[in-house]
């Protein structure tokens, strides 16, 4: 589980205090783009930390969705889970998501090794594209795939 080291209310109190200090700097020194950027960064980080446990919890996904991505077992499990999380991140409004499926750079055993890599990513990629389309998200999502 992903859980912050302090509870949400304590984090909010700490952030509010820091924001108050930052606002004091802004009032004394007027326009400070660096301070304003820091304020926005803290707020964004707090909001992200608040929703991350829910986004990462795939237990509410249907068995059919997990199967669509190949996220339950076999050579597609890890990459399938990553692709499923990518869709969940996109639903949550994350604008840039990178998912990797490594070790494509081979110089021997090309046929066998590339076949193994393809078996691990074909179903998850197809599942991601199908799921994005079913959810009417594909029209607003650029998917770049390279191997």
C-alpha positions as CSV (number, residue, x, y, z in Angstrom):
1,X,0.0,0.0,0.0
2,X,1.1,3.5,-0.7
3,X,0.5,5.6,2.4
4,X,1.9,9.0,3.5
5,X,4.0,9.0,6.7
6,X,1.6,11.5,8.3
7,X,-2.2,11.6,8.1
8,X,-4.0,13.8,5.6
9,X,-5.1,16.4,8.2
10,X,-1.6,16.8,9.5
11,X,-0.2,17.2,6.0
12,X,-2.9,19.7,5.2
13,X,-2.0,21.7,8.3
14,X,1.7,21.6,7.4
15,X,1.0,22.7,3.9
16,X,-1.2,25.5,5.0
17,X,1.5,26.7,7.3
18,X,4.1,26.6,4.6
19,X,1.7,28.4,2.2
20,X,1.1,31.1,4.8
21,X,4.9,31.7,5.1
22,X,5.2,31.8,1.3
23,X,2.3,34.2,1.1
24,X,4.1,36.4,3.6
25,X,7.1,36.5,1.3
26,X,4.9,37.4,-1.6
27,X,3.3,40.2,0.2
28,X,6.6,41.7,1.4
29,X,8.4,41.4,-1.9
30,X,5.4,41.6,-4.3
31,X,5.8,39.6,-7.4
32,X,8.0,36.5,-6.9
33,X,7.4,33.9,-9.7
34,X,9.8,31.5,-8.0
35,X,7.8,31.6,-4.7
36,X,4.5,31.3,-6.6
37,X,5.8,28.3,-8.5
38,X,6.8,26.7,-5.2
39,X,3.3,27.3,-3.8
40,X,1.7,25.7,-6.8
41,X,4.2,22.7,-6.7
42,X,3.3,22.0,-3.0
43,X,-0.4,22.1,-3.7
44,X,0.0,19.8,-6.7
45,X,2.1,17.4,-4.7
46,X,-0.5,17.3,-1.9
47,X,-3.3,16.6,-4.3
48,X,-1.4,13.9,-6.1
49,X,-0.4,12.2,-2.9
50,X,-4.0,12.3,-1.8
51,X,-5.4,10.5,-4.8
52,X,-2.5,8.1,-5.5
53,X,-3.7,5.2,-3.2
54,X,-7.0,5.2,-5.0
55,X,-5.5,5.3,-8.4
56,X,-3.1,2.5,-7.6
57,X,-5.8,0.2,-6.2
58,X,-6.9,-2.0,-9.0
59,X,-9.0,-4.3,-6.8
60,X,-12.2,-2.6,-8.1
61,X,-11.4,-3.5,-11.7
62,X,-13.5,-6.3,-13.1
63,X,-12.0,-9.7,-13.9
64,X,-12.8,-9.0,-17.5
65,X,-10.7,-5.8,-17.5
66,X,-7.8,-7.5,-15.8
67,X,-7.9,-10.3,-18.4
68,X,-8.1,-7.7,-21.2
69,X,-4.7,-6.4,-20.1
70,X,-3.3,-9.8,-19.2
71,X,-2.7,-8.4,-15.8
72,X,-3.3,-11.5,-13.7
73,X,-0.6,-14.0,-14.7
74,X,1.9,-15.2,-17.2
75,X,4.3,-13.2,-19.3
76,X,1.9,-10.3,-19.7
77,X,1.2,-9.8,-16.0
78,X,3.8,-7.1,-15.2
79,X,3.4,-5.1,-18.3
80,X,-0.4,-5.6,-18.3
81,X,-0.5,-4.1,-14.8
82,X,1.6,-1.1,-16.0
83,X,-0.8,-0.5,-18.9
84,X,-3.8,-0.8,-16.7
85,X,-2.3,1.8,-14.3
86,X,-1.5,4.0,-17.3
87,X,-5.2,4.0,-18.2
88,X,-6.1,4.8,-14.6
89,X,-3.6,7.7,-14.5
90,X,-5.1,9.1,-17.8
91,X,-8.6,8.9,-16.2
92,X,-7.3,10.8,-13.3
93,X,-6.0,13.6,-15.5
94,X,-2.3,12.8,-15.7
95,X,-1.1,14.4,-18.9
96,X,2.1,12.4,-19.6
97,X,2.5,8.8,-18.8
98,X,5.4,6.6,-19.8
99,X,5.2,2.8,-19.6
100,X,8.3,0.7,-20.5
101,X,8.8,-2.8,-21.6
102,X,12.5,-3.3,-21.7
103,X,15.2,-5.5,-23.1
104,X,14.5,-5.2,-26.8
105,X,18.1,-4.5,-27.7
106,X,19.4,-8.0,-28.7
107,X,22.2,-9.1,-30.9
108,X,21.8,-12.9,-30.7
109,X,18.7,-15.2,-30.6
110,X,16.7,-12.5,-32.2
111,X,13.7,-14.6,-33.2
112,X,13.3,-16.3,-29.8
113,X,14.0,-13.2,-27.8
114,X,11.8,-10.9,-29.8
115,X,9.0,-13.4,-29.7
116,X,9.3,-13.5,-25.9
117,X,9.2,-9.7,-25.7
118,X,6.2,-9.5,-28.1
119,X,4.3,-12.2,-26.1
120,X,4.8,-10.0,-23.0
121,X,3.5,-6.8,-24.5
122,X,1.1,-7.6,-27.4
123,X,-2.0,-8.3,-25.2
124,X,-1.4,-5.4,-22.7
125,X,-1.0,-2.9,-25.5
126,X,-4.0,-4.2,-27.4
127,X,-6.0,-4.1,-24.1
128,X,-4.9,-0.6,-23.3
129,X,-6.0,0.6,-26.8
130,X,-9.3,-1.2,-26.7
131,X,-10.0,0.0,-23.2
132,X,-9.2,3.6,-24.0
133,X,-11.5,3.4,-27.1
134,X,-14.3,1.8,-25.1
135,X,-14.1,4.6,-22.5
136,X,-14.0,7.2,-25.3
137,X,-10.6,8.3,-24.2
138,X,-8.6,7.3,-27.3
139,X,-9.7,10.4,-29.2
140,X,-7.9,12.6,-26.6
141,X,-4.9,10.3,-26.0
142,X,-1.7,10.0,-28.0
143,X,-0.2,6.6,-27.6
144,X,3.4,6.3,-28.9
145,X,4.8,2.8,-29.0
146,X,8.3,1.8,-30.0
147,X,10.2,-1.4,-29.6
